[in-house]
Amino acid sequence: MCLGVPGKIVDVYEKNGLKMAKVDFGGVFREACLSYVSEATAGEYCIIHVGFAISLLSEKDAMETLELLKEMGTFEEELGTEAP
């Protein structure tokens, strides 16, 4: 399954001509491209799907979604942090 996962943008920078971000998924950090939400800034929450931020959302909505993913047992799977 491949879901969009909410995360908090902690840093925004340019890489190879693209607007990129360091995104925090509850302690798991990943890099994401911000080309589809170029207005995004550090401190905001966004939905990440296959390495791309596809939409912005509120902190409340992000926290609720993360909790649901954890309850479903898919959070670690989606972020690739499952134990071998």
Buried (B, 14 or more C-beta within 10 A) or exposed (E): EEBBBBBBBEEBEEEEEEBBBBBBBBEBBBEBBBEBBEEBEEEBBBBBBEEBBBBBBEEEEBBEBBEEBEEEEBBEBBBEEEEE
